[in-house]
Amino acid sequence: MSTQNETTALKTSKELFVKMVVSNWELQNQRLNGWLAKLSDERLLEPVAEGKNRAVYLLGHLVAVNDGMIALLGLGERLYPELDEPFVKNPDRSFEEIPTVTELKEKWTNLNAVLTRYFAELDADEWFSKHNAISDEDFAREPHRNKLNILINRTNHQAYHLGQLIFLKA
């Protein structure tokens, strides 16, 4: 009887932890969406501070990095792999042509809808399984390098860049 209770308690704890992490992810998205809604497209073409990245670059960077989670978590094919070259592999202003602010906002909205759907489909045990960038051997030694840890990392990454973006006043 106690084994069944322990199993149930562990499952409940995992579900609670997953809910907390996914809720924080959603909160960061809401904050970024609110910030994007306040600024004109023209303002998003400006650097967040003297000599720093433009806001449009940071938005493209967040779309590209978050899009990478789809394949990393084994949820399907990436939606926007073409964004890696200008927004992950290269610094701001190193490309003549990048998507427009409107296009990036649309990609951001679509990506978050897709990720939300995917995240809702994963059960707690799947969140604690290995992601696609770690070998079975390494995961056996380091089980904390799981899918949920990827989401925690990406949530922190997003919060970091939102912190940069708020310097661009409405």
Beta strands, then each sheet from edge to edge (+ up, - down):
end
